[in-house]
Amino acid sequence: MITPLKKTALHDLLNKPILFDANIFMVGISERGSDKNCSFENMERLYIKPLFESFTDIYIHNEVYKELDDDARAFVDTYKGKNVVIVDEDGLYGADPKYTTIFNNIARHELVKYVRGCSKDRGEVYSLAYAAYHNINYFCSKEIMVDNVAHELEDLKNVDIITFDIILLSAYIYYARQFDNSNSRALKSVYKKYCVDVIKRHGLPSTLGEYIKACQEYL
């Protein structure tokens, strides 16, 4: 099983700086109109709020913040000044050789091919460049592209990708500490439905119950 938890246990991970991307708010977004279980309100209760309540030092790049819809932005705003900081590029591109090189290496990767100024993949590229430059070791995403690029680029060797399985694990632990098992079934369903790609890439157990058992030594 490939997981950054082998390097940093979950209880330590939760206290380290982490950069969130927009995708954590978009799980099930294509089905929100037809399935009430995919509504933002349901996903917020299920794993988004536990995530923001669990991590102590959260960064969100301004390029990601601008991508959020009204519901997600309003939610983030309730944590600004507490454990959430909105960060920016701060004029580094073109002025700082190290940052400029990192940004360009990410943008030019064959899986990215980002043209500066375009909207596609904008948040991911800016966030990854910020994480690499500022030595923030953990970047949160469910994006296959981000996961693969981070494993291939030397610039991102210190940026561990915290995939969606760990987000669900943190939510499960959050509720377990409150002796609340009312969300267990829903979390298991979301794991089975939305972790298919990372289960295959990282060799994870096929069910959340098996995954939690496999992660016991990393909590």
N, C-alpha and C positions, 0 to 999 in steps of 0.2 A: 504494500500500500504506500503510494507516494503522498506525503502530506508534510507541509512545513511545521506541523505540530511535533514532528520528530526532532526538529531543531529548537523550537520554542513551545513549551507547554501552553495550553490555552490560558491558564490563570496568569501567566507572564505576558502572553500576547495581548490580553485585554488591557494591560497597563502600559503598553508601548504605543508611540505615535502611529497612526494609521491614516491612510488617504483613501477615502471612499469615492467610487465612481458612480455615474448615474444609473448603471444597470441594476444596482441593488433595489432601486425603486420600480423597476420595469418588469419584474417577473410576472408573467401572466397578463401583460398589458394588452396583448392582441385578443384576449378572451374576456376582457372586463365588461364588455357590453352584453355578453351572452351568459356569463357564469358569475353569479354573485360571490362565489368563493374567491374569484380573482380580482375583486374590487380593491381599490387602494386601502379602504378602511379595514378590510379583512387582512390584507397583507401587512398593514401597519401594526395591527394588533398581534398578528401571528409571529412576525420575526423582525420587522423594522424597528418598532419601539424597543423590544428587548436588545437589539443590536446597539442602539444609541444609548440605552441605559447601562450596557455592559462595558463598552469601551470608554476609557477615561480621557483620551487625547486624540480627537478626531479632526482631520483636515479635509476640506473639500475645495478643490480648485474652482476659481471663479468661472472658468470656461464650462465646468460641469454644472455649477450652480445655475448658470444661465440656461442650461438645457432642461432643467427640471420643469415639470408642469406645475400648475398652481398648488395642487394638493401637496406634492413633495416639497416644494419650496416653503410653503407655510409650515410644514412639519419641521423642516430643518431650522427655520427661523426660531422655533421655540427652544432650540438648544444652543443657538449662537450666544456667545458670551458665557456659556457654562462649560461644556466640553467640546464645542465645535467652533473652529476658526475657518473662515473663508480666506483662501490664499490666492496670490496672483503671480504672474511671471515677473513683475517688478522691473520691467525694462531690461532684463538680462540678455534676451536674444539679440545678437549682433554686437552687444557691448561686452559680454563675458565669454571668452573663447571656450571655456569648459562647458558652460551651459549650452552654448550654440552648437557645439559638437555633439553633445548628448542628444539634444533635440533633433538635429539633422539625422543622426544615426538611427533614431527611432522612426522618424518620418520616412526615411528612405528604405527601410526594411521591406523586403518583397511582400510580406503579409500585410503591410500597412499602406505604403505608397501615398502618404499624406502630403497634400500641397498646402503650404501655409496660407491661411486665410479661408480655406474651405471649411464646410461644416462637418462633413463625414469624418468620424473618428477623432474629431477635434478634442473632445474632453479627455479621451484616453491618452492621446499623444502628449498633451500639456501636463496631464497628471503624472504620467510615467516619467517625463523629463524632470518634473518638480521632485518626485520621489527619489530619483537617482542623484540629482544634484545636491539635495539637502539631506541625503543619507537617512531618509525615512524608509525603514526596512520592510514595511508591509503596505501593500497596495491591495485594496479590496475589489474583487471583480468576479463576475461569472462569465466573462468574455473569453472564448476560446482563443481568439486572436491575441489578446493581451497575455494570456497564459503562455502561449507558444513563443511569442516574441521575447518575453522576459527570460525564457530559458535559453534563447539563442544569442542574445546580445550581451557582450562583456560589460557594457555600461549599466546593465540591470542585474548584475550578479548578486548584489546585496538587497535586491527588492524581491521579497517573497510574495507570491500571489496567493492571497487568501480567497479561495474559491467558495462557491455557494454552499457546499457541504459544511464548511466550518461556520458559516453564518447560521445555518440551521442548528448546528451543534450548540452554538452559544445561546440560541433561543431556547433550546431544550433544557440546557443547564439553568438558564435564567428562571424558567418556570419551575423546574425541579426544586430549586432553592426556596421557592415560595410554596412548596408542597401542592402545586397546581398541575394536575395532569389533564386538564380539560382541553388542552391544545395538542396533545400527543398524537392523536389520530390525524389531525390536519397536517402537522409537521411531517408525519410519515408519508402522507399522500404527496405533499409538495416535494419531498426528497425524491420519491420514486418518479415523479413527473418531470421535475426541472433539474435534476442532477444527472440525467442520463449521460450527457457528454463528459462530465468530469469523472463519473464512475468508470467509464470506458477508458479515458486517458490515464487516470491515476490508479486504476485497479482497486477501486473502493468496493466495499460490500454493497450488495444490491438493495438492501433495505436499511432504513434508518436504525432499527433495533440492532442489527448486526454491526452497523457502522459505529454506534455508540459503544458497544462492547469492545470493538477493535481499538477504540480511542481511549479506553479507560486509563492506560498508562500515560497518556498525554494530556490529561486534564489538570 
